[in-house]
């Protein structure tokens, strides 16, 4: 029987645990959280057992799902990798690039697969768009536009551990653009703002960020992120090429109101769990195949590192108020 440790039993731990159980009812699931009450509550809904310590949770398991707060990913993932356990780690893989390099090195040293939770890489529509773009069905890239808008602002407690809007929210599109196009990013220009109520300044964070990426070949990607969209959760992307345009995320639940006040969706996406339900299920299926040793890794640690390089460049650009050029080793996937 395959055994999987679910480390962290909050929102993402719950999503992944339910998808694991749905994918394979015979799995042995072990739950661990610094809040034993949280682990026990999830265990009551998804059959398994509760571990008293992290070491206990990692004893005798084949895989580990790291869904703890972002600033704890490094320590938790390192503990699992050091035991030779296949790891799924929620994004961001870690908060800083130095820690990312250590995770990549450690995974290669122990010959362990680390899958990072950029779930768009497992979303059927994003995969279809990526395949179309890579095959040049829509021609050479001219412009990519991405929208990332949460419906509800994060809590102060969440902000304290998330790594900020760039590493928590925008990092998805920082991963998607190079993955989708197969092109490196040569420069980054970003601006951030605080336009709504919240403790963003207290955490050196923003509630609005706009980024322009320049890709090899000259095409631009314009990424926007907002912590608040009162109409609903809105995450989508559009590709404009020399032979056509394609988009992902525009459907009958997209929270867009036309100029006619009555023209608006009857049902919108409340949050990421609804919007990307199929993607989350698919990435757990991919993880189980990885644990079994018969599947490809949708997002290895080295790939996830690229998004952190771009996230650091975005934050640097905001601080400096100017574009940041990415040249030399910083643009490569190597260490």
C-alpha angles and dihedrals in degrees: 000000000000114000123204127186115215105204111195119023102206125107098312095037088055093049093050095043092053092047092049091051092047091049094050121009090190095063119120105228122197118193127204131174133155083240104064089192090060092049092047092049092053091045089056090060099035113041116242140090134282119237121214096214140018090249090053091049091053096048113109098352127132098209140016129209111207108206100148121124112301096250090058097050094096097056095041096045091046091054091053096043091050088059092053093250121151107245136210109192123189117234133299089050087211134338100250137043093233090058090046091056090051092051092050092049093046093049091052092045092055093035090237127154114232116191115194120212104244089141095186087075086066097040109112094222095047090047090050091050092047091052091049093049094046091049090051091237088147094036129242116339118265103164138356121197123192131184123199113178124159117206098221127035117245123258121257089247092054093049091053091063105025102083091239136280094301097053095034105039114007092045090080092066092039085061097041100053098059091037093051098044101032088226131123122236114244100185142009130206119181142169129192133197142180108223104152137051118279144096094278096126090049089060096039088248140126136223094210128042131173121191134186115199120193111209128205104277093036104272117139132225116201113201125187127187130186131179092209135049110156094198096058150291109311123184118154144135136212129200122203115192138169090263103036152323130263134177142192124206101033107119141124091287097050105122099236123133117205122216088270102083092215093053104090136115116280091213123028134184110271096197147334093288092065097037096051102028093126092048094051091050091048094049092053089050088052090049093052090052089050091052089051090051096238106098143069122254109246092203119012120196092257090057093048089053090066091063090052090052088055093044090055090048091051092051091046091051091052091051095046097039093225141084119284117217118217111210137153122359094355090070096051128086090230125095 
